[in-house]
């Protein structure tokens, strides 16, 4: 348990000063050239402009023929988007309040000439019957897709209703006699830069609620994301192949992970998140089918997890390659969580048992700090690492987990193939094989 690298030394120094730096701090200084850093700073300046749209041209979907209720309004939305996207200055696509607009799968394609805000004040509603869907959209996994846009804001206080109940009923996870088929994401952002998503209600998606893929410079805030706890694969916010993403001040309760972060992600921050029901906040799964996966510089700072299946979790498949590193989970409250802290380097979501592999996605430089609350199972902390690629540089600091009401005896904390350090109190005491 000796200090083995500069990361631990850096963590110790910052804990002493009660300030764990992230992203621009010394512990998490990202790799890359000065040219890349300067380019990112310039993008950040442009990004801040998305937050303002005074003096913008406003294009209401009603002006282009949207009726609300009844028939589908795709054509009117497409026309309003085309006008806004082709405007030389800042533009707003307005979805008026007190109306419900039905949309079949729809794509809002960039690049646009100027900043665009999609102001959703009313309700967008998906077709409830899978037979009403375009097969290409299902295969592309989207209902509402924003693609290759720059300087885009989607906000407004309205509701995005995926009407996913019939999709869930036909899922192989609900009815094992049915074949497993793809289902769409409600709100999909693909290859977007300088993106703001805020102040929206997203509910009952067919599958993933909000998907952020191959995006850069993203701020997500004040979302209320919901689906029943038994709805399959309805991750709240799913982030893949993206960097510089901030998710904050949001309430997420679904049938899967509240937030899931998968391969290709760097500099991902989640702050002030309320999660439950669901499967918790997860990094992974990574390395499926012996693929390479990389995730780095992730901070989860301030979260309340209520009645979730898992708390904070890192999961990787045997046989994968790559890494999950520089990850901090801190200032987190567990309320009746089944498995509060988990690392699983031997993840296997398969009917056929996974055989032991020589390779594994490396898990290293992970901090768990200021985590307290109750576990509704005896397994408060399970750190199950690979025998071939053990977890390295795991720091536990100020952990206090006890059994929830109805849990008999003391909760446990166990680990295998783990190289770790303790600072301050850790309850329950970690016992390693």
TAPENOR-V282357 format. One record per residue. N is the residue number from 0. PHI is phi as a letter, one per 30 degrees, with the letter a starting at -180 (none if undefined). Layout:
# TAPENOR-V282357
{{N PHI} {N PHI}}
This chain:
# TAPENOR-V282357
{{0 none} {1 d} {2 d} {3 c} {4 a} {5 d} {6 e} {7 e} {8 d} {9 d} {10 d} {11 e} {12 d} {13 d} {14 d} {15 e} {16 c} {17 h} {18 a} {19 d} {20 d} {21 b} {22 i} {23 c} {24 d} {25 d} {26 d} {27 b} {28 d} {29 d} {30 d} {31 k} {32 d} {33 d} {34 d} {35 d} {36 d} {37 d} {38 d} {39 d} {40 d} {41 d} {42 d} {43 d} {44 d} {45 d} {46 d} {47 d} {48 d} {49 d} {50 d} {51 b} {52 b} {53 d} {54 i} {55 d} {56 d} {57 c} {58 b} {59 d} {60 d} {61 d} {62 d} {63 c} {64 j} {65 d} {66 c} {67 i} {68 i} {69 i} {70 d} {71 d} {72 c} {73 e} {74 d} {75 d} {76 d} {77 d} {78 d} {79 d} {80 d} {81 d} {82 d} {83 d} {84 d} {85 c} {86 d} {87 d} {88 c} {89 d} {90 b} {91 b} {92 c} {93 c} {94 c} {95 d} {96 d} {97 i} {98 b} {99 c} {100 c} {101 c} {102 b} {103 d} {104 e} {105 b} {106 b} {107 c} {108 c} {109 c} {110 d} {111 c} {112 d} {113 b} {114 d} {115 b} {116 c} {117 c} {118 c} {119 c} {120 c} {121 c} {122 c} {123 c} {124 b} {125 d} {126 d} {127 d} {128 c} {129 e} {130 d} {131 d} {132 c} {133 d} {134 e} {135 d} {136 d} {137 d} {138 d} {139 d} {140 i} {141 b} {142 c} {143 c} {144 c} {145 c} {146 b} {147 h} {148 c} {149 b} {150 h} {151 c} {152 b} {153 b} {154 a} {155 k} {156 i} {157 d} {158 b} {159 c} {160 c} {161 d} {162 h} {163 d} {164 e} {165 d} {166 d} {167 d} {168 d} {169 c} {170 d} {171 d} {172 d} {173 c} {174 b} {175 d} {176 d} {177 c} {178 d} {179 d} {180 b} {181 d} {182 b} {183 d} {184 c} {185 d} {186 b} {187 c} {188 c} {189 b} {190 h} {191 c} {192 b} {193 h} {194 c} {195 b} {196 b} {197 a} {198 h} {199 b} {200 c} {201 c} {202 b} {203 h} {204 d} {205 d} {206 b} {207 d} {208 d} {209 b} {210 c} {211 c} {212 b} {213 h} {214 c} {215 b} {216 i} {217 b} {218 b} {219 c} {220 a} {221 h} {222 c} {223 c} {224 c} {225 b} {226 a} {227 e} {228 d} {229 c} {230 d} {231 d} {232 h} {233 c} {234 e} {235 d} {236 b} {237 c} {238 c} {239 b} {240 h} {241 b} {242 b} {243 h} {244 c} {245 c} {246 c} {247 b} {248 h} {249 b} {250 c} {251 b} {252 b} {253 b} {254 c} {255 b} {256 d} {257 d} {258 b} {259 b} {260 b} {261 b} {262 e} {263 i} {264 c} {265 b} {266 i} {267 c} {268 b} {269 b} {270 b} {271 h} {272 c} {273 c} {274 b} {275 k} {276 d} {277 k} {278 c} {279 j} {280 c} {281 b} {282 c} {283 j} {284 d} {285 b} {286 i} {287 d} {288 h} {289 i} {290 d} {291 c} {292 b} {293 b} {294 b} {295 a} {296 h} {297 c} {298 b} {299 c} {300 b} {301 j} {302 a} {303 c} {304 c} {305 c} {306 i} {307 d} {308 d} {309 b} {310 c} {311 c} {312 b} {313 c} {314 b} {315 b} {316 d} {317 d} {318 i} {319 d} {320 b} {321 j} {322 a} {323 b} {324 b} {325 h} {326 b} {327 b} {328 c} {329 b} {330 h} {331 b} {332 c} {333 c} {334 c} {335 h} {336 c} {337 d} {338 b} {339 d} {340 b} {341 b} {342 c} {343 b} {344 d} {345 c} {346 d} {347 a} {348 c} {349 b} {350 d} {351 c} {352 e} {353 d} {354 d} {355 d} {356 c} {357 d} {358 c} {359 a} {360 d} {361 d} {362 c} {363 a} {364 h} {365 b} {366 c} {367 c} {368 b} {369 h} {370 b} {371 b} {372 k} {373 b} {374 c} {375 c} {376 b} {377 d} {378 c} {379 d} {380 b} {381 b} {382 c} {383 c} {384 c} {385 d} {386 d} {387 d} {388 b} {389 d} {390 d} {391 b} {392 i} {393 c} {394 c} {395 c} {396 b} {397 h} {398 c} {399 b} {400 b} {401 b} {402 d} {403 d} {404 e} {405 j} {406 d} {407 d} {408 i} {409 d} {410 d} {411 b} {412 b} {413 b} {414 b} {415 b} {416 h} {417 b} {418 c} {419 b} {420 b} {421 c} {422 b} {423 i} {424 d} {425 b} {426 b} {427 d} {428 d} {429 d} {430 c} {431 c} {432 d}}
